[in-house]
């Protein structure tokens, strides 16, 4: 919605002569780009958005201020008028026959710019809807405003292409297992992969803190054993979907073995995998 017929020079004078146009949606939350473009085609000195929308403006100025006509609302009220306004002459016109009309019904849109357009009741009842949709034109399109006409899409810089996916790892005897629970045990890792206790499990820890964050390298002993472990299909452990892939050609000798290293988790010490004992708190009476 935009300011009515009385809002032209008077609105500019009220704003210090700095504004040539005022634009807003009914509640001030979604200004129409088409309306702003249409106003910009008139080359005003400045375009201002009405804070709070027309609804707040009419509540602030019960006499309507520089607003003329009715404000369309997106609820069962359908319209909002100044409380003390006397003039109720429709400012809108039917998008088909151009007869005076102010009620937006039927959810019709302009066939050119696709903004909501008014269609009077006689046209809605007399014509076929499919035919009406093609004939409806808003006032801006009928008057040939530049902002209402469709323009060619400007040239844009091509967005950077996504990097190509990483090539699959080469087959090796080492299996990578990720997204493990932080409190997983060695036996659970071997059971998920279907390997026996002779497999070498290397825990991957953070280089700075030495804490375990849910990934391991497992030496299956042979490429055939690693392939059988990967062929077990999607693996889940404690309800978590695990990431499984081939690992490096050999397990790092620096990675810790044996029991799982400590992890950072609520209720678990940074330097021990055993849960902390609950600290008794005094009761307040």
N, C-alpha and C positions, 0 to 999 in steps of 0.2 A: 504494500500500500504506500502511497505517497501523499504529500500534502494536497489538499483540495484546491479549488479554483481561487479561493481567497488567500492561499498561502504564497502566491508568487512574489511580487515586490514587497508586500507587507512582511512576509517571513524574512526576506533578506534584510529589510530595514531593522526588524526586531533583533537580528543577529549581528548588527553592526555593519551591514552592507557587505559582509565577507562571504556570504553563502548565496548561491544561485539556485540551489536545489536541496531538498530534504528527502531522505528515503528511509523506510523502515518496514519491517513485517509487522503483523498485528501485535505480537508480544515482544518484538525486539531481539529474538534469538536466532532468526534465520533470514537475513536480508537476501533478497532475490538478486542474483547476479545479472539477470536479464534487465531488471528494473534499473540497476545501477548503470549498466552499459547504455541503456536508453537515455538516462539522464545525462551521462557523460557525453553523448553525441551532441547535446546542446551547448557544450563547452562552457559550463558555469565556472565561476571563480573558485568555488569549493563545493564539495559534496559532504554533507554531514549526516550521520546516522542518529536517529532519535533514540536516546537512552531509555530503555524500558519499553520501547515500542509505542504504537498508537494507543494501546489499551491504557498504559500508564499516563500518556499525555492527556487522554480524555478524562481520566479520574482526577488529574491535577487541574484541568481546566473544564469544569462542568458546562461552561457555555460553548465549548468547542474550540476556543482559541482561534487559530488559523486553520482548523480542520473543518472541512465541509463534507457532508454525506455520512454514510454508514461504514463502520469498520467490520470486515468479515472476520468471524471467529471460528475456530476449529472445534467447536463443541455444540451442544444442543441449543445454545443461545443464538447461533448463526450470525448475529450481527450485534454491534454496539454503537449507540448514538449518544451524542452529548445530552446530558440530563435536562438542560434548560433550552435546548435548541428548538426553534419553532419551524424552521424550513425543513421539509422532508422531500424535496424534489430529487428524484433519482439522478445521480451523476453518471452511472454506468449505462452501457448500451449493449444490446444483444449482439453477439458475435456473428449472427447469421443475417438478421433483418435490420439491425442497427436501431431497433426500437428501444425506448427508455426501459432500462431494467437494472435492478440492484440486488437481486437474489441469486446467489450462486447455488444452483441445484444441478444434479446429474453428473457432476464431476467431469465436465467438458474441459478440454484444453485446446489451445490454439494449434491449428494444423501446421503452422510454420515454426513458431518458437517454442511450443509445448508448455507455455505458462497457462495457469487456469484462466478460463474465459467464461463470460456470462452468456447464457442462452435463455431467452424468455420462454415462458410456459407455452404460448401458442406454437412456437417452433418445436419445442420438445414433444408436444402431443401430435403435431401434424406430420412431421417428417420422420423418415427412418433414421435410427441412430447412426448406422454406418455411414449414411450419406451426410448426416449433420457433422460427424467428426471430420470429414474431409473439407467441409465448407466453413467451419468455425475459424474466425480470425480475430485476434485481440485488437484493441485500438492502436497500439503501437505499430503492429504490422500493417494495419489498414492505412496508417498515415506515413508509412515508409521510414520509420526511424532507423538509424544505422544500428543501434544496439539490439533491435529486434530481428534484424536480418541475419541469416546464417552466413558465417564467414569461413574461408578456407582454413584448414588446420595449419598453423605456422610450422616452419621447420624447427625441429628440436634436436638437441645433441643426443646421439645414441647413448643409452645407458651402458655403463661398463658391463661387459659380459661376465657371467659367472665363471670362475675357474673350472677347468675340466675336472671331472671326478678322478680321484687318485686310482692308479691301476691296482688291480688286486695283488695282494702279496704272493710271493712265490711260495710254493709248497715247501714246508720244512717240518722237522720233527717237533718244533715248539709250537704250542697253542697259546694264543692270547685269550684271556677271559676277563671281561670288564663288566661294570655295573653290579658288582657283588655287594652284598650287605657288609657294612663295616665290621660286623661282629662274626663274619663267616669263619668257619674252622677248616683246617686242611682236609679233613676227611670229607667234608661237604663238597669241596672243590673236586676232589678225585671222584667222588660218587657221581657228580653231575656230568663229568666227562667220560665216565665208564672206565677209569684207569685204576690200576692197583697201587699199593703202597710204595712200589719201587720207583714211581714217577717222581721227578724232581720238581718241586713247587717253589718258585721264586716270587716273593711278595714285592710288588712295586710300591715304593714309598716316596714321599716328598723329600727332595734333596735337602731342603732347609730344615724342616721340622722332624723328618724321620717318621712321620705318621702315615698309616695305611689309609688309602682312599678308594679301595674297591677294585683293584686290577691286579692280575697275576700273570706270570709266564709259567707254563707247565711243559716240561720236557717229557714227551710221551715215549721216548726211546727209539722211535722209528717214524718215518713218514707215513707208513701204512697205519700205524696206531693213531697218529694225529689225524689222518683222513677219516678214520672210523669215529673219532671223537667229534669232528665237525659234522659228520653225517647224521648225528643223533637228532638233528632238527633243531627248531627253536628251543632253547633251554631256559628254564625258569628255576629260581631258587628263592624260597620264602616269598613267593608271589612276585618276584622281580624278574623281568625279562633280561637275560644276560646277552652281552655282546661277545660273539665268538668269531675268531679269525686266526689265520696263521700268524705266528710271531716271528721274531728274528731268526737268523740261522742258528744261533746258539744263545743259551741263557747267560745273562751277565753273572760273572762270579762275584760281583759286589752286592747283588741283591740278597737280602736276608732270607734264610731258610728256616725250617722248623716251625714252631708255633707262630701264629699270626702276630705281627707287630702291633703295638698300641695304635689306637685310632682316636680321632677327635669326635666325641659324641657326648650328648647330654647324659650325665650319670656315669661316664667312663673317664678315668683319669688319663691325662696326656701321656703318662709314663707307665701305665699299667693297663692290661686288658681286663682286670677285675673291677666289677662295679664298686663305686664308693659306698661306704656305709652311711646310712641315713643319720643325720645329725639331729638329736632330740632338741626340741624347742620348748621353752618354758610356757606353761599355760597361763593365760591372762584371765583373771576372774573379774 
